[in-house]
């Protein structure tokens, strides 16, 4: 998959679909560079793509029998943040806590040391 950059010029809700991974919403997206495809979102009012706002994305061709579909995905930045997908500060806290708890589970540190390790991980993530 090639990473591209363009501005969405049209984002249209197509339908909701319930599959084995739960309920998701399908949007048809057209970009100013001529690319077009479908974006799948867990939120009914997706905020990952915004009309007129340049964004990085990938487009993948999916063949289903005689039909071709093009799947659009947002590109994650180096810190894992996808524009419109929440607060990166919250994600850093979540990751820091997970790492500290993993150390406890591995027997490397004691439970009472979790706050100190969280703080250390947060400092690293926010540099």
One Martini backbone bead per residue (centre of mass of N, CA, C, O) as a GRO file, in nm:
protein
  127
    1UNK     BB    1   0.095   0.038   0.024
    2UNK     BB    2   0.042   0.363  -0.051
    3UNK     BB    3   0.127   0.671   0.050
    4UNK     BB    4  -0.089   0.955   0.085
    5UNK     BB    5  -0.185   1.304  -0.018
    6UNK     BB    6  -0.499   1.473   0.059
    7UNK     BB    7  -0.820   1.614  -0.012
    8UNK     BB    8  -1.125   1.599   0.087
    9UNK     BB    9  -1.438   1.660  -0.111
   10UNK     BB   10  -1.596   1.386  -0.018
   11UNK     BB   11  -1.834   1.281   0.246
   12UNK     BB   12  -2.038   0.981   0.249
   13UNK     BB   13  -2.285   0.820   0.377
   14UNK     BB   14  -2.391   0.485   0.327
   15UNK     BB   15  -2.363   0.264   0.582
   16UNK     BB   16  -2.457   0.018   0.803
   17UNK     BB   17  -2.267  -0.254   0.968
   18UNK     BB   18  -2.294  -0.594   1.077
   19UNK     BB   19  -2.036  -0.784   1.212
   20UNK     BB   20  -1.791  -0.968   1.369
   21UNK     BB   21  -1.681  -0.661   1.472
   22UNK     BB   22  -1.944  -0.521   1.453
   23UNK     BB   23  -2.033  -0.198   1.434
   24UNK     BB   24  -2.030  -0.011   1.123
   25UNK     BB   25  -1.926   0.263   0.908
   26UNK     BB   26  -1.987   0.376   0.574
   27UNK     BB   27  -1.773   0.570   0.354
   28UNK     BB   28  -1.754   0.793   0.093
   29UNK     BB   29  -1.444   0.893  -0.070
   30UNK     BB   30  -1.311   1.201  -0.207
   31UNK     BB   31  -1.034   1.330  -0.379
   32UNK     BB   32  -0.847   1.581  -0.535
   33UNK     BB   33  -0.663   1.345  -0.692
   34UNK     BB   34  -0.910   1.109  -0.757
   35UNK     BB   35  -0.950   0.952  -0.526
   36UNK     BB   36  -1.144   0.654  -0.422
   37UNK     BB   37  -1.359   0.530  -0.145
   38UNK     BB   38  -1.366   0.341   0.158
   39UNK     BB   39  -1.471   0.407   0.498
   40UNK     BB   40  -1.422   0.270   0.822
   41UNK     BB   41  -1.632   0.318   1.116
   42UNK     BB   42  -1.724   0.326   1.462
   43UNK     BB   43  -1.842   0.603   1.393
   44UNK     BB   44  -2.108   0.780   1.278
   45UNK     BB   45  -1.925   1.050   1.330
   46UNK     BB   46  -1.675   1.097   1.166
   47UNK     BB   47  -1.319   1.249   1.222
   48UNK     BB   48  -1.074   1.165   1.043
   49UNK     BB   49  -1.220   1.304   0.805
   50UNK     BB   50  -1.194   1.626   0.627
   51UNK     BB   51  -1.305   1.858   0.445
   52UNK     BB   52  -1.013   2.026   0.316
   53UNK     BB   53  -0.818   1.832   0.486
   54UNK     BB   54  -0.519   1.739   0.481
   55UNK     BB   55  -0.413   1.389   0.435
   56UNK     BB   56  -0.311   1.081   0.534
   57UNK     BB   57  -0.311   0.779   0.323
   58UNK     BB   58  -0.457   0.472   0.219
   59UNK     BB   59  -0.492   0.250  -0.072
   60UNK     BB   60  -0.697  -0.047  -0.133
   61UNK     BB   61  -0.742  -0.319  -0.328
   62UNK     BB   62  -1.051  -0.506  -0.353
   63UNK     BB   63  -1.141  -0.837  -0.441
   64UNK     BB   64  -1.492  -0.945  -0.524
   65UNK     BB   65  -1.481  -1.112  -0.765
   66UNK     BB   66  -1.603  -0.870  -0.997
   67UNK     BB   67  -1.529  -0.673  -0.769
   68UNK     BB   68  -1.411  -0.338  -0.685
   69UNK     BB   69  -1.248  -0.211  -0.401
   70UNK     BB   70  -1.168   0.085  -0.198
   71UNK     BB   71  -0.952   0.119   0.078
   72UNK     BB   72  -0.952   0.356   0.337
   73UNK     BB   73  -0.672   0.483   0.537
   74UNK     BB   74  -0.533   0.607   0.799
   75UNK     BB   75  -0.238   0.752   0.903
   76UNK     BB   76  -0.013   0.696   1.134
   77UNK     BB   77   0.175   0.826   1.345
   78UNK     BB   78   0.448   0.771   1.538
   79UNK     BB   79   0.241   0.779   1.805
   80UNK     BB   80  -0.048   0.655   1.682
   81UNK     BB   81  -0.195   0.900   1.580
   82UNK     BB   82  -0.520   0.981   1.470
   83UNK     BB   83  -0.688   1.195   1.328
   84UNK     BB   84  -0.981   1.223   1.528
   85UNK     BB   85  -0.880   0.988   1.759
   86UNK     BB   86  -0.832   1.167   1.991
   87UNK     BB   87  -0.625   1.197   2.269
   88UNK     BB   88  -0.287   1.171   2.305
   89UNK     BB   89  -0.263   1.205   2.610
   90UNK     BB   90  -0.444   0.966   2.682
   91UNK     BB   91  -0.277   0.753   2.533
   92UNK     BB   92  -0.022   0.790   2.702
   93UNK     BB   93  -0.148   0.703   2.970
   94UNK     BB   94  -0.232   0.420   2.880
   95UNK     BB   95   0.051   0.320   2.803
   96UNK     BB   96   0.195   0.371   3.071
   97UNK     BB   97   0.018   0.183   3.241
   98UNK     BB   98   0.065  -0.077   3.082
   99UNK     BB   99   0.372  -0.091   3.124
  100UNK     BB  100   0.369  -0.098   3.434
  101UNK     BB  101   0.191  -0.353   3.460
  102UNK     BB  102   0.381  -0.541   3.303
  103UNK     BB  103   0.610  -0.527   3.513
  104UNK     BB  104   0.450  -0.654   3.738
  105UNK     BB  105   0.371  -0.920   3.590
  106UNK     BB  106   0.694  -0.988   3.552
  107UNK     BB  107   0.838  -0.907   3.839
  108UNK     BB  108   1.012  -0.622   3.831
  109UNK     BB  109   0.786  -0.481   4.005
  110UNK     BB  110   0.595  -0.313   4.223
  111UNK     BB  111   0.285  -0.191   4.269
  112UNK     BB  112   0.378   0.080   4.420
  113UNK     BB  113   0.549   0.169   4.140
  114UNK     BB  114   0.352   0.260   3.918
  115UNK     BB  115   0.345   0.574   3.931
  116UNK     BB  116   0.649   0.616   3.868
  117UNK     BB  117   0.648   0.472   3.593
  118UNK     BB  118   0.434   0.639   3.458
  119UNK     BB  119   0.584   0.907   3.475
  120UNK     BB  120   0.827   0.815   3.310
  121UNK     BB  121   0.672   0.741   3.050
  122UNK     BB  122   0.538   1.015   3.004
  123UNK     BB  123   0.794   1.176   2.967
  124UNK     BB  124   0.888   1.022   2.718
  125UNK     BB  125   0.624   1.063   2.534
  126UNK     BB  126   0.643   1.402   2.565
  127UNK     BB  127   0.928   1.475   2.417
   0.00000   0.00000   0.00000
